[in-house]
Amino acid sequence: MVFYCDRQSNHLISSISVLAITIGLIAGQSASEKSLAQTSTTPPPAGVTSINGLGASTVNTLFVGTGATNPCPFGSKGSWFNVFGVGNPSSLNTDLTTTTNGCPPATYGPVASTTTFRYASVGSGAGISAFFSQTVPPASPGPTILAPVSFAATDDPLAGTQVEQTVTTGSGRPNSGKAIQVPVAGVGITLSYNRTGLTIPAAGLRLSRNTYCGILKGTITNWNDTRIRTDNGGAVIAANLPIRVVRRSDSSGSTFVLSTHLNTVCKTAATSTLQAANIWDKGVGSISTSGTVPPTPPANTVVWPTSFLSASGGGGVATTISTTSGAIGYVDSATRLARNLPAALLRNRSGAYVGPTTAGIQGALSVGTIVKYGTAPANRLIRIDNLADPTATTAYPISTATYVLFYDVYQNSTTGNLIATRIRSFISWALANATQPVPPTINSSNPTPDQIAINRGYAPLPNSIKTVARTVVNTCVNTVTGTSPCTP
């Protein structure tokens, strides 16, 4: 088997199956998970500016709170957009008015009474494409999001000259600026499994690098394999149960993160016949600088064993795992938590077994390298590198950051200034350092952005990275139309 993923596909594919699974998830939400209305086309209240975006499914629960199946969909957790801004409708800022299923009443925000953020979870590739083309996904079969597109989210960050692309037409926003990219939260890519039929040690299921490389290569096919027993101190996980690996069928930032890790670590483990790590760098620069988007490549560019099961979207993989005996597959840490799936502890580079916890993800981010593109202090593209196999003893080995893209100039005479100003306010709030005082205008009963992230299965960024990201947005996202404040 060959692991091969063209990075280009992550940016440009707009998969109908991703949109369909998103609609399926939204349709299945309970009435109390009201934040799904953040994708509606209902006009915002008078005096409120709507800021619309779309992209990676990994931040869906962080941004708008949908996708959770626990009995308290907010329940002192909230979501970034519903705590910061005005809900659309405004009832989104109220969780519950009475104690229901053990969930206490709660009212959140708004921090900014003149702003509402809306987000559609369509996948990293579709989000990037819509951001640059200003062509929103159709209302059917995908979720509805209003034009213009003011931001996008991706787990597969842009690199180098990709940020030079400029929107020249579309949706009432001529001559919009170039891209600004900043990380906003850490996330882990977990190996989650179906517990039915398995006897899991009290300390949790442990998988060494040799073992999870073998499982994902298709050479370890049964839960009674001696390598799994050895990892778990001789414990028999199952007497005889086939392993059913579930993988993503669509273009996915999660696949990019996982496969980058596999090609870094597995060639030095027992399965030594994988491709060189740099195979994953193909496609850098695939979003052209000329303002045109190249043709969409095939969505599935990782050559998995034919015996593996497949599903579209992180939610689709989670559903398949939960309904399939012997299943194991990769989903992000927020989806894993929302779906109440157990996840394996993986052996990291230092030899420690670490789970996809906040501390584990932060351990990985702490040794990441900040890469900047542009002229200091106005660096427009921020990326965290060296996460393919983090060196920290506390690091969860498959960790990454999710990134948000903005424009440097929102060149629209009516709303451009308002959008730019409120984006800057949002990032200043969402990425505030833990040591910063809470502004007096914020309801003190609100959960902090870091608390929301942790409770949703994410990891707040280290303060040093937050500071860089805030500086980029506050410097480069302009408040007036005209020449970009950042170079190149």
Residue pairs with C-beta under 8 A, 6 or more apart in sequence:
1 217
1 218
1 303
1 304
1 305
2 274
2 275
2 303
3 259
3 262
3 263
3 274
3 275
3 279
3 302
3 303
4 275
4 279
4 301
4 302
4 303
5 255
5 256
5 259
5 279
5 280
5 301
5 302
6 282
6 283
6 297
6 301
7 156
7 256
7 280
7 281
7 282
7 283
7 284
7 286
8 282
8 283
8 286
8 294
8 297
9 125
9 251
9 283
9 296
9 297
9 298
9 299
9 301
10 124
10 125
10 128
10 154
10 155
10 156
10 251
10 252
10 253
10 255
10 256
10 283
11 124
11 125
11 128
11 129
11 154
11 156
11 158
11 162
11 283
11 286
11 287
12 125
12 128
12 129
12 251
12 286
12 287
12 293
12 294
12 296
12 297
13 123
13 125
13 126
13 129
13 250
13 251
13 296
13 297
13 299
14 122
14 123
14 125
14 126
14 129
14 130
14 137
14 296
15 123
15 125
15 126
15 250
15 251
15 299
15 312
16 141
16 142
17 249
17 250
17 312
17 313
17 316
18 57
18 122
18 123
18 126
18 250
18 251
18 312
18 313
19 122
19 126
19 137
19 141
19 142
19 143
20 141
20 142
20 312
21 311
21 312
21 313
21 315
21 316
22 57
22 120
22 121
22 122
22 142
22 143
22 313
22 315
23 141
23 142
23 143
24 315
25 66
25 67
25 121
25 313
25 315
26 36
26 39
26 66
26 143
29 36
29 66
29 67
29 73
30 73
32 73
32 74
32 95
32 96
32 100
32 103
33 65
33 66
33 68
33 73
34 87
34 91
34 92
35 64
35 65
35 66
35 74
35 79
35 81
35 82
35 87
35 92
36 64
36 66
37 87
37 88
37 89
37 92
38 63
38 64
38 81
38 82
38 87
38 88
38 92
38 116
38 117
38 118
38 119
39 64
39 118
39 119
39 120
39 143
39 144
39 145
40 88
40 118
40 144
41 139
41 144
41 146
42 88
42 89
43 50
44 50
44 86
44 88
44 116
45 86
45 88
45 90
45 116
47 114
48 86
48 88
48 113
48 114
48 115
48 116
49 114
49 115
49 116
49 415
49 418
49 419
49 422
50 88
50 116
50 117
50 118
50 146
51 115
51 116
51 117
51 118
51 150
51 151
51 419
51 422
51 423
51 426
52 117
52 118
52 119
52 145
52 146
52 147
52 148
52 149
52 150
52 151
53 117
53 118
53 119
53 120
53 127
53 131
53 145
53 149
53 150
53 151
53 152
53 153
53 404
54 119
54 120
54 121
54 122
54 126
54 127
54 130
54 131
54 136
54 137
54 145
54 149
54 152
54 153
55 119
55 121
55 122
55 123
55 124
55 126
55 127
55 128
55 131
55 152
55 153
55 154
55 405
56 121
56 123
56 124
56 127
56 153
56 154
56 155
56 253
56 402
57 121
57 122
57 123
57 313
57 314
57 315
57 332
57 335
58 153
58 155
58 187
58 253
58 254
58 314
58 332
58 334
58 335
58 402
59 119
59 121
59 153
59 184
59 185
59 187
59 334
59 402
59 458
60 66
60 67
60 119
60 121
60 334
61 67
61 68
61 79
61 334
61 335
61 338
61 456
61 457
62 79
62 80
62 185
62 334
62 452
62 453
62 456
62 458
63 79
63 80
63 81
63 117
63 119
63 153
64 79
64 81
64 82
64 118
64 119
65 73
65 74
65 77
65 78
65 79
65 82
65 456
66 121
67 121
67 315
67 334
67 335
67 338
68 338
69 338
69 339
69 340
70 338
70 340
71 101
71 102
71 103
72 101
72 102
72 103
73 95
74 82
74 95
74 96
74 106
74 108
75 95
75 96
75 103
75 104
75 106
76 104
76 106
76 447
76 455
77 447
77 451
77 452
77 455
77 456
78 95
78 106
78 108
78 109
78 446
78 447
78 452
79 452
79 456
80 117
80 430
80 449
80 452
80 453
81 116
81 117
81 118
81 119
82 92
82 93
82 108
82 109
83 108
83 109
83 110
83 111
83 446
83 447
83 449
83 452
84 109
84 110
84 111
84 112
84 115
84 117
84 426
84 429
84 430
85 109
85 110
85 111
85 112
85 115
85 116
85 117
85 426
86 93
86 109
86 110
86 112
86 113
86 114
86 115
86 116
87 93
87 110
87 116
88 116
88 118
93 107
93 108
93 109
93 110
94 106
94 107
94 108
95 103
95 105
95 106
95 107
95 108
96 103
96 104
96 105
96 106
97 105
98 105
99 105
107 445
108 443
108 446
108 447
109 443
109 446
111 429
111 439
111 441
111 442
111 443
111 446
112 422
112 425
112 426
112 429
114 418
114 422
115 422
115 425
115 426
117 426
118 145
118 146
119 145
119 153
120 137
120 142
120 143
120 144
120 145
121 143
122 130
122 137
122 142
122 143
123 250
123 251
123 252
123 253
123 313
124 153
124 154
124 155
124 156
124 251
124 252
124 253
125 156
125 251
125 252
126 137
127 152
127 153
127 154
128 152
128 154
128 158
128 287
128 405
129 135
129 293
130 136
130 137
130 149
130 152
131 149
131 151
131 152
131 179
131 405
132 165
132 167
132 179
132 287
132 293
133 167
133 170
133 293
134 147
134 148
134 149
134 167
134 169
134 170
134 171
134 173
134 176
135 170
136 145
136 146
136 147
136 149
136 171
137 143
137 145
147 170
147 171
147 172
148 170
148 171
148 172
148 173
148 412
149 171
150 406
150 407
150 410
150 419
150 423
151 404
151 405
151 406
151 423
152 404
152 405
153 184
153 402
153 403
153 404
153 405
154 253
154 402
154 403
154 405
155 187
155 252
155 253
155 254
155 256
155 257
155 400
155 402
155 403
156 253
156 256
156 257
157 181
157 183
157 381
157 383
157 401
157 403
158 179
158 181
158 287
158 381
158 383
158 403
158 405
159 284
159 285
159 373
159 381
159 383
160 284
160 285
160 373
160 381
161 285
161 289
162 179
162 284
162 285
162 286
162 287
162 289
162 381
163 178
163 179
163 180
163 181
163 373
163 380
163 381
164 178
164 289
164 488
165 178
165 179
165 287
165 288
165 289
165 290
165 291
166 175
166 176
166 177
166 178
166 291
167 173
167 175
167 176
167 177
167 291
167 407
168 174
168 175
168 291
172 412
173 410
173 411
173 412
173 416
174 411
175 409
175 411
176 407
176 409
176 410
176 411
176 412
177 407
177 408
177 409
177 410
177 411
177 478
177 484
178 380
178 407
178 408
178 484
179 380
179 381
179 405
179 406
179 407
179 408
180 380
180 381
180 405
180 406
180 407
180 408
180 472
180 473
180 476
180 477
180 486
181 380
181 381
181 382
181 383
181 403
181 404
181 405
182 382
182 403
182 404
182 406
182 427
182 431
182 468
182 469
182 472
182 473
183 382
183 383
183 384
183 401
183 402
183 403
183 461
183 465
183 469
184 401
184 402
184 403
184 404
184 427
184 430
184 431
184 461
184 469
185 401
185 402
185 453
185 458
185 459
185 460
185 461
186 361
186 362
186 364
186 365
186 399
186 400
186 401
186 402
186 458
186 459
186 460
186 461
187 332
187 333
187 334
187 361
187 399
187 400
187 401
187 402
187 457
187 458
187 459
188 332
188 333
188 356
188 360
188 361
188 364
188 396
188 398
188 399
188 400
188 459
189 254
189 257
189 258
189 261
189 330
189 331
189 332
189 333
189 356
189 398
189 399
189 400
190 330
190 331
190 332
190 333
190 336
190 341
190 343
190 344
190 356
190 398
191 207
191 212
191 215
191 328
191 329
191 330
191 343
191 344
191 346
192 318
192 321
192 328
192 329
192 330
192 331
192 336
192 339
192 341
192 342
192 343
192 344
193 205
193 321
193 327
193 328
193 329
193 341
193 342
193 343
193 344
194 321
194 322
194 323
194 324
194 325
194 326
194 327
194 328
194 341
195 342
196 325
197 223
197 238
197 241
197 325
197 326
198 205
198 223
198 237
198 238
198 241
199 235
199 236
199 237
199 238
200 237
200 342
201 232
201 233
201 235
203 345
204 342
204 344
204 345
204 355
205 232
205 237
205 342
205 344
205 345
206 231
206 232
206 344
206 345
206 347
206 353
207 215
207 228
207 231
207 344
207 345
207 346
207 347
208 227
208 230
208 231
208 347
209 265
209 266
209 269
209 346
209 347
210 227
210 269
210 270
210 271
211 220
211 225
211 227
211 228
211 231
212 344
212 346
213 262
213 265
213 266
213 269
213 270
213 271
213 274
214 220
214 225
214 227
214 270
214 271
215 243
215 245
215 328
216 245
216 258
216 262
216 266
217 266
217 271
217 274
217 305
218 245
218 304
218 305
218 307
218 308
219 271
220 227
220 228
220 243
221 242
221 243
221 307
222 238
222 240
222 241
222 242
222 243
223 237
223 238
223 240
223 241
223 242
223 243
223 326
224 236
224 237
224 238
224 239
224 240
224 241
228 237
229 235
229 236
229 237
231 347
238 326
241 325
241 326
242 326
243 326
243 328
244 308
244 309
244 324
244 325
244 326
244 327
244 328
245 304
245 305
245 307
245 308
245 309
245 327
245 328
245 329
246 308
246 309
246 310
246 311
246 317
246 320
246 321
246 324
246 327
246 328
246 329
246 330
247 255
247 302
247 304
247 308
247 309
247 310
247 311
247 317
247 329
247 330
248 254
248 255
248 310
248 311
248 312
248 313
248 314
248 317
248 330
249 299
249 300
249 310
249 311
249 312
249 316
250 299
250 300
250 312
250 313
251 299
251 300
251 301
252 313
252 314
253 400
253 402
254 314
254 330
254 331
254 332
255 302
255 330
256 280
257 398
257 400
258 330
258 398
259 280
259 302
260 277
260 280
260 388
261 388
261 389
261 397
261 398
262 274
263 274
263 275
263 276
263 277
263 279
263 280
264 277
264 388
264 389
265 349
265 388
265 389
265 397
266 272
266 274
267 273
267 274
267 275
267 276
267 277
277 388
286 294
287 293
287 294
288 294
304 310
309 320
309 324
309 327
309 329
311 317
311 319
311 320
311 329
314 331
314 332
314 335
315 335
315 339
317 329
317 330
317 331
318 329
318 331
318 335
318 336
318 339
318 341
319 339
320 327
320 329
321 327
321 328
321 329
321 331
321 341
322 339
322 341
328 344
331 339
331 341
332 457
333 343
333 356
333 361
333 457
333 458
334 456
334 457
334 458
335 457
336 343
336 356
336 457
337 456
337 457
338 456
338 457
343 355
343 356
344 355
345 353
345 354
345 355
346 353
346 354
346 355
346 396
346 397
346 398
347 353
347 397
348 354
348 390
348 392
348 393
348 395
348 396
348 397
349 389
349 390
349 391
349 395
349 397
350 391
350 392
350 393
350 395
352 393
352 394
354 360
354 363
354 394
354 395
354 396
354 397
355 396
356 396
356 398
356 399
356 457
357 396
358 454
358 458
358 459
358 460
359 394
359 459
360 394
360 395
360 396
360 399
361 396
361 399
361 458
361 459
362 459
362 460
362 462
363 390
363 392
363 393
363 394
363 395
363 396
364 387
364 390
364 392
364 395
364 396
364 397
364 399
365 384
365 387
365 399
365 401
365 459
365 461
365 462
365 465
366 392
366 395
366 462
367 386
367 390
367 391
367 392
367 395
368 384
368 385
368 386
368 387
368 390
368 401
368 465
369 384
369 385
369 386
370 382
370 383
370 384
370 385
370 464
370 465
370 468
371 382
371 383
371 384
371 385
372 379
372 381
372 382
372 468
373 379
373 380
373 381
373 382
373 383
374 380
374 381
374 486
374 487
374 488
375 486
375 487
375 488
377 471
377 475
378 472
378 475
378 476
378 485
378 486
378 487
379 468
379 472
379 486
380 408
380 472
380 476
380 486
382 403
382 468
382 469
382 472
383 403
384 400
384 401
384 465
387 399
387 400
387 401
389 397
390 397
390 399
399 459
401 461
401 465
406 423
406 473
406 477
407 477
408 476
408 477
408 478
408 484
408 485
408 486
409 416
409 420
409 478
409 481
409 482
409 483
409 484
409 485
410 416
410 417
410 419
410 420
410 477
410 478
410 481
411 481
411 482
412 419
412 481
413 481
416 481
417 479
417 480
417 481
420 477
420 478
420 479
421 479
423 473
423 477
424 473
424 474
424 477
424 479
427 469
427 470
427 473
427 474
428 470
428 473
428 474
429 439
429 442
429 449
430 449
431 449
431 461
431 466
431 469
431 470
432 448
432 449
432 466
432 470
433 463
433 466
433 467
434 450
434 460
434 463
435 463
438 444
438 448
447 455
449 460
450 460
453 459
453 460
454 460
460 466
461 469
475 485
475 486
476 484
476 485
476 486
478 484
478 485
